[in-house]
Amino acid sequence: MMSLLWKGIQLETSVGSVEFASMLAALLAMSQGITLMLAKSLLLFFDYDKPYYYEYSAGFSGVLFAMKTVLNSQSEDFTNVYGLVIPARYAAWAELILIQMFIPGVSFLGHLGGILAGILYLKLKRAYSGPDPLTLTIRTLTNVIRWPLRFVRNLFQFRRGRISGRGSVGGRQTGRTVSGVWRCQACTYDNSGLLSICEMCGTSRGSGGLSSREFSRYSNGLTPEEIRLRRIERFG
């Protein structure tokens, strides 16, 4: 599970959730199919009392080997596999051999089938341009599932906006006081209810512009264009 978490985070972040789900489904089917084909092929050359495919088991390690192959396919880095520093693109093969040496009872064919499934998946992705049919199917299903949720969320937001009556800068609430805040009629800046002059442009509260007295006190002989440039510099 830790291996799935580590590989899954990197793969899903790089390709997206929908394509990651499609990748897992494809790798699951291909790894199990290739493992079964390998077991059938070995039965033709070796005489087993009990064929491999009669040994029922449940596991996800084959898919993990396939994910490792996909994840490291384009990597130029080196990685540490049980003390051996090797190129990351060959890590799955090294792990296949080393695990079989240290833990002989694990499924060699299952892990080998996973690696071959990862290689086959990469070849199919390179040969097929655009999203594959499985990804399109999963994306369609997720959109169908998400539609009711989006509808309810949009409906809730609409009703909340109608009830709260909150507006944005430049809206129709100019000059109104909402929760101790009043909006300047000249620049639509929201000021604290404790202020009587707009902090942004200097317009008095409840007025559409500066009075001559306020303008002379505020401007100090500067032209309106110079005042505008100084305000831009002040407020960034």
DOVEXBA-639133 format. One line per field, with one value per residue (C-alpha): residue in one letter; chain; x, y, z. Coordinates in nm, 3 decimals, decimal comma, always signed. Example, Ala and Ser with C-alpha at 12.3 -4.5 7.8 and 13.67 -1.06 7.14 Angstrom:
residues 2
aa = A	S
ch = A	A
c1 = +1,230	+1,367
c2 = -0,450	-0,106
c3 = +0,780	+0,714
This chain:
residues 236
aa = M	M	S	L	L	W	K	G	I	Q	L	E	T	S	V	G	S	V	E	F	A	S	M	L	A	A	L	L	A	M	S	Q	G	I	T	L	M	L	A	K	S	L	L	L	F	F	D	Y	D	K	P	Y	Y	Y	E	Y	S	A	G	F	S	G	V	L	F	A	M	K	T	V	L	N	S	Q	S	E	D	F	T	N	V	Y	G	L	V	I	P	A	R	Y	A	A	W	A	E	L	I	L	I	Q	M	F	I	P	G	V	S	F	L	G	H	L	G	G	I	L	A	G	I	L	Y	L	K	L	K	R	A	Y	S	G	P	D	P	L	T	L	T	I	R	T	L	T	N	V	I	R	W	P	L	R	F	V	R	N	L	F	Q	F	R	R	G	R	I	S	G	R	G	S	V	G	G	R	Q	T	G	R	T	V	S	G	V	W	R	C	Q	A	C	T	Y	D	N	S	G	L	L	S	I	C	E	M	C	G	T	S	R	G	S	G	G	L	S	S	R	E	F	S	R	Y	S	N	G	L	T	P	E	E	I	R	L	R	R	I	E	R	F	G
ch = A	A	A	A	A	A	A	A	A	A	A	A	A	A	A	A	A	A	A	A	A	A	A	A	A	A	A	A	A	A	A	A	A	A	A	A	A	A	A	A	A	A	A	A	A	A	A	A	A	A	A	A	A	A	A	A	A	A	A	A	A	A	A	A	A	A	A	A	A	A	A	A	A	A	A	A	A	A	A	A	A	A	A	A	A	A	A	A	A	A	A	A	A	A	A	A	A	A	A	A	A	A	A	A	A	A	A	A	A	A	A	A	A	A	A	A	A	A	A	A	A	A	A	A	A	A	A	A	A	A	A	A	A	A	A	A	A	A	A	A	A	A	A	A	A	A	A	A	A	A	A	A	A	A	A	A	A	A	A	A	A	A	A	A	A	A	A	A	A	A	A	A	A	A	A	A	A	A	A	A	A	A	A	A	A	A	A	A	A	A	A	A	A	A	A	A	A	A	A	A	A	A	A	A	A	A	A	A	A	A	A	A	A	A	A	A	A	A	A	A	A	A	A	A	A	A	A	A	A	A	A	A	A	A	A	A
c1 = +0,000	+0,291	+0,428	+0,087	+0,071	+0,420	+0,376	+0,013	+0,080	+0,346	+0,149	-0,184	-0,018	+0,150	-0,138	-0,455	-0,711	-0,916	-0,620	-0,468	-0,786	-0,781	-0,414	-0,484	-0,772	-0,564	-0,260	-0,476	-0,631	-0,305	-0,092	-0,337	-0,384	-0,011	+0,044	-0,217	-0,058	+0,284	+0,145	-0,024	+0,297	+0,511	+0,266	+0,343	+0,716	+0,715	+0,505	+0,347	+0,136	-0,068	-0,064	+0,016	-0,322	-0,492	-0,312	-0,565	-0,434	-0,521	-0,258	-0,178	+0,200	+0,186	+0,010	+0,265	+0,547	+0,362	+0,322	+0,693	+0,776	+0,555	+0,680	+1,050	+1,028	+1,155	+1,368	+1,739	+1,803	+1,952	+1,774	+1,864	+1,721	+1,812	+2,154	+2,225	+2,242	+2,111	+1,937	+1,574	+1,441	+1,579	+1,462	+1,164	+1,381	+1,636	+1,362	+1,205	+1,529	+1,628	+1,285	+1,281	+1,626	+1,535	+1,169	+1,138	+0,770	+0,648	+0,483	+0,760	+0,518	+0,284	+0,563	+0,702	+0,355	+0,329	+0,656	+0,555	+0,214	+0,385	+0,602	+0,300	+0,102	+0,380	+0,405	+0,028	+0,027	+0,304	+0,130	-0,213	-0,246	-0,510	-0,707	-0,780	-1,140	-1,115	-1,012	-1,300	-1,544	-1,423	-1,432	-1,791	-1,897	-1,736	-1,906	-2,242	-2,181	-2,060	-2,351	-2,602	-2,335	-2,252	-2,622	-2,682	-2,368	-2,459	-2,814	-2,688	-2,446	-2,722	-2,959	-2,688	-2,602	-2,969	-3,008	-2,683	-2,700	-2,323	-2,186	-1,846	-1,643	-1,825	-2,166	-2,497	-2,438	-2,247	-2,276	-2,451	-2,321	-2,288	-2,155	-1,979	-1,837	-1,939	-1,859	-1,720	-1,937	-1,635	-1,400	-1,623	-1,359	-1,497	-1,400	-1,434	-1,748	-1,526	-1,392	-1,572	-1,341	-1,252	-0,912	-0,851	-0,948	-1,037	-1,404	-1,626	-1,877	-2,214	-2,073	-2,014	-1,685	-1,455	-1,578	-1,359	-1,242	-1,160	-0,994	-0,765	-0,674	-0,610	-0,428	-0,189	-0,178	-0,124	-0,307	-0,566	-0,331	-0,046	-0,283	-0,393	-0,033	+0,051	-0,249	-0,143	+0,207	+0,071	-0,170	+0,041
c2 = +0,000	+0,237	+0,152	+0,227	+0,558	+0,664	+0,571	+0,679	+1,033	+1,090	+0,937	+1,100	+1,439	+1,413	+1,276	+1,372	+1,168	+1,049	+0,923	+0,773	+0,571	+0,463	+0,363	+0,150	-0,029	-0,098	-0,215	-0,440	-0,611	-0,637	-0,761	-1,039	-1,130	-1,146	-1,351	-1,603	-1,622	-1,682	-1,960	-2,123	-2,096	-2,256	-2,544	-2,626	-2,666	-2,800	-3,070	-2,942	-3,149	-2,839	-2,549	-2,205	-2,059	-2,306	-2,152	-1,887	-1,580	-1,215	-0,947	-0,611	-0,642	-0,709	-0,376	-0,206	-0,339	-0,207	+0,134	+0,138	+0,065	+0,350	+0,592	+0,533	+0,493	+0,844	+0,895	+0,972	+0,945	+0,663	+0,481	+0,253	-0,099	-0,301	-0,137	-0,141	+0,197	+0,148	+0,359	+0,417	+0,283	-0,063	-0,060	-0,287	-0,557	-0,543	-0,561	-0,858	-1,057	-0,951	-1,017	-1,362	-1,433	-1,321	-1,433	-1,737	-1,789	-1,470	-1,476	-1,443	-1,471	-1,214	-0,959	-1,033	-0,995	-0,654	-0,532	-0,653	-0,488	-0,156	-0,184	-0,272	+0,020	+0,266	+0,134	+0,164	+0,520	+0,625	+0,463	+0,612	+0,992	+1,157	+1,025	+0,654	+0,523	+0,405	+0,753	+0,910	+0,662	+0,734	+1,110	+1,084	+0,883	+1,128	+1,422	+1,246	+1,182	+1,537	+1,709	+1,681	+1,796	+2,100	+2,181	+2,171	+2,374	+2,642	+2,655	+2,696	+2,972	+3,152	+3,141	+3,251	+3,546	+3,648	+3,631	+3,800	+4,074	+4,107	+4,281	+4,335	+4,641	+4,847	+4,696	+4,869	+4,908	+5,233	+5,450	+5,185	+5,075	+4,696	+4,552	+4,877	+4,929	+5,202	+5,208	+5,521	+5,654	+5,773	+5,473	+5,198	+5,130	+4,974	+5,189	+5,139	+5,283	+5,493	+5,697	+5,995	+6,031	+5,753	+5,607	+5,537	+5,860	+6,114	+6,152	+6,243	+5,989	+6,024	+6,251	+6,182	+6,375	+6,606	+6,943	+7,240	+7,278	+6,909	+6,897	+7,191	+7,045	+6,703	+6,806	+7,073	+7,236	+6,911	+6,844	+6,562	+6,352	+6,389	+6,293	+5,987	+5,877	+5,924	+5,712	+5,436	+5,443	+5,437	+5,147	+4,950
c3 = +0,000	+0,067	-0,277	-0,433	-0,245	-0,354	-0,721	-0,736	-0,612	-0,876	-1,164	-1,080	-1,037	-1,376	-1,588	-1,396	-1,205	-1,504	-1,705	-1,390	-1,331	-1,696	-1,661	-1,353	-1,523	-1,834	-1,636	-1,419	-1,722	-1,919	-1,630	-1,544	-1,909	-1,976	-1,660	-1,773	-2,120	-1,966	-1,749	-2,050	-2,252	-1,982	-1,962	-2,326	-2,255	-1,898	-1,741	-1,421	-1,187	-1,114	-1,364	-1,231	-1,319	-1,085	-0,787	-0,693	-0,516	-0,467	-0,509	-0,660	-0,692	-1,066	-1,122	-0,895	-1,113	-1,418	-1,252	-1,166	-1,530	-1,653	-1,388	-1,457	-1,835	-1,913	-1,602	-1,639	-1,264	-1,060	-0,781	-0,492	-0,515	-0,204	-0,187	-0,560	-0,739	-1,092	-1,359	-1,261	-1,591	-1,504	-1,141	-1,202	-1,364	-1,082	-0,820	-1,000	-0,976	-0,625	-0,474	-0,631	-0,481	-0,129	-0,126	-0,356	-0,277	-0,446	-0,788	-1,044	-1,335	-1,178	-1,139	-1,484	-1,632	-1,462	-1,614	-1,960	-1,916	-1,836	-2,148	-2,362	-2,216	-2,303	-2,659	-2,707	-2,569	-2,808	-3,105	-3,028	-3,045	-2,833	-2,536	-2,545	-2,545	-2,184	-2,066	-2,261	-2,106	-1,751	-1,815	-1,942	-1,638	-1,396	-1,570	-1,539	-1,169	-1,105	-1,283	-0,994	-0,749	-0,964	-1,001	-0,624	-0,554	-0,810	-0,677	-0,321	-0,424	-0,614	-0,319	-0,078	-0,303	-0,323	+0,055	+0,158	-0,107	-0,124	-0,431	-0,588	-0,668	-0,927	-0,839	-0,768	-0,395	-0,433	-0,125	+0,084	+0,421	+0,462	+0,787	+0,883	+0,533	+0,288	-0,084	-0,247	-0,530	-0,726	-0,725	-0,568	-0,299	+0,022	+0,320	+0,693	+0,848	+1,079	+0,784	+0,634	+0,331	+0,087	+0,165	-0,203	-0,380	-0,109	-0,204	+0,090	+0,212	+0,042	-0,230	-0,596	-0,597	-0,400	-0,290	-0,381	-0,021	+0,016	-0,324	-0,246	+0,092	-0,057	-0,373	-0,236	-0,577	-0,772	-1,097	-1,102	-1,321	-1,070	-0,787	-0,982	-1,041	-0,673	-0,573	-0,813	-0,666	-0,311	-0,355	-0,602
